[in-house]
Amino acid sequence: MDVSLPDDALQSFESMLEAVAPVDFVYLCAGTGHLNPELRWKLEDETIRVNTLGFAALASNAMSFFLKQGHGHLVGITSVAAVRGSTAAPAYGATKAFESHYLESLRFRARRSGLPIFVTEIRPGFVDTAMMKTDHPFWVSSPAVAACQVAAAVEARKSIAYVTRRWRLVAWLLRLLPSMIYAKVA
């Protein structure tokens, strides 16, 4: 389904959920992003539509479905980029922060329900896929290693997991850097 068209995606998603119910897991891994230092609006707009509107439409629908069903596990793929802004990809980091906060809100809702509903946020660093848009990546993971770590995090019902786990250190360091210093490297 094309999550850049949230209404169409939502119809397809709802039909799929009804057709295969019960559903134990929903993985939201659609996303896009562009290196956009020139701030071309078309690229920003596409990223915002997919990573916020499309993501929220499917995440909220999955949570509603799980609440009615009485159980389930929502897994959302965000990014280490959710931690701080970026001069090269402003919409990407901002929309990943949105996804992160949205998943956190749904996690709180699931906990308040008292039902066995879980929400896991996966924050990958560089994974060797078409989404990796950098000339100088470091700590690149193979898709197989990333998939194993995602599966382990979901099985452990973690709230947040970094893939690979060493990216937790990068996220921690990014949060600690004062804005004045971070602005020079962002």
N, C-alpha and C positions, 0 to 999 in steps of 0.2 A: 504494500500500500504506500501511497505517496503522502508522507506526513507534512509536506509543504502545502497540502490541501487538507487542513484539519477536519473539515466537515465530511469530506469523502472518506478520509482515513477512518474517522470515527464510525461511520456506517459499516465499513468493511470489518473493522475491529469488533464491533458489537455482534455482527452476523457470525463472525468466526467464533467468538466466545460462546454464543448460544448453540452453535453447531457441535462444538466439542466438549461442552460442559460435562462433568466438572473440570475445572482448570486449576492446577496446583501452582504453576509458575507463569509469570509474564515477564519477559525480558525486553526492556526498551533500549535498543541499541542503535536506533536511527539517529543520525546527526550529521551536521556538515560544518564546515568552517573554512575560512580562507585567510591566507596572509594578505593583508590589505592595508599596507602603509599609506596608500594614496586615499584611503577612505572612500572608495567607490561605493555609492549607496546601493547599487544592485547587489553587490556581494554581501554587504551588511544586512540588507533586507532579507535575502535568502537565508542567511544564518539565523536571523531573529525568528523568521517564520517557522523554520524547521525545529530549531532548538528550544523555542519557547512555546509557541502556539501548538505545534504538532505534538511536542513532548507532553505538555500539560493536558491536552485533550485526551491522549491515550492513557496517561498516568492516572488522571482523575477517574476515567471510565473503568480502568482496571481495579482501582481501589473500591469504587462503588460496587463493582461486580463481586469482589472478594467479601465485602461487608454483607451483601445479600446472600452469598454462598456460605459464609460462615468461616472461611479459611482461605489461605493463599499466600503467595510470596511474590512481591513485586521487586524486580531487579532493574535498576536504572544505571546506564553507563553515562557518566559525566566526564570529568577530566581533572587532572592536576591543575589545569588552567583555571579551574573554578576558584582557586585560592587568591590570586592577584590579577590585576589588569595587565594588558599587553599593548604596547604601541603598534606592533605588527599585526595583531588580530584582535581589535577591540571588541567586536561583537561576539567572537568565539568565547573569550574568557567571561564576558558578561552573561552570555546565555548559559554557559556551564555553571556559573554561580547561581543563576535562576533555577536551573534544574536541581542543583544541590539543595537549595533552600526548599524547593517544592517537595522533593523527596523527604526532607526532614519533617515538613509539615504533615505529610501523609503518614510518616512513621509515628508521629505523636497521635494522630487520629486512630491509627491501628491499635496502638497501646491502650488508648482510652476505651476502645471498643471491648476490650477484654477477650477478644477472639484470637485464635491462633493465626494472625495475619502478620507478616513480616515484610520489612522494606530494607533492601540492601542497596547502597550506593557504591558503585565501582568507580574509582578515580584512576584511570590508566595514565601512565606517562607515555613515552614513545613505544609504540608497537609497530612492527614492520608490516604496515598495511598502506593502502592508498590514502588514508587519512593523515599519515605522517608527512607533513609539509614543511620540512626543514632541510637545509643543506648540511647542517652539522649536528646531527642527533647524537645523544649520548645515552647510555643505559637502555639501548633498544632491546625490546623483548621480541621473541618470536611469537607468532599467533598461538602456537601450541602451548608455550609456557604461560602466556597470558590466559588462555582458556582454562588451563589447569588451576591457576590461582583464582580465577573467577569462580570456578566450580567449588573449590575449597571454601571460599568466603561465603558462598550461598549455603553450602551444606552446614557451615558453622553458624549460620544466621547472623553474620556480622552486620552491624549498622553501616559502617563505612570500611572499605578495603581499598588499598592502593595496589596497583598492578604495574610493575612488579613491586613487591613490598618495600624496596629501598626508596621508592618515590615518596614514602611517608617522610623521610628525612628532608627531601627537597621541599615538600610542602611546609614542613615545620620551619625550615630556614627562610622560605619566602615570607611567611607570616611574621617572623622576627625582624626582618630587615626594615629599618626606618624608611618612610616614603622618600625622603631626600636621597637616600642611597639607592633604593630600588628603582627610582625614576631614571637613573643613569644606565641601568642594565635592562630595563623592561622593553 
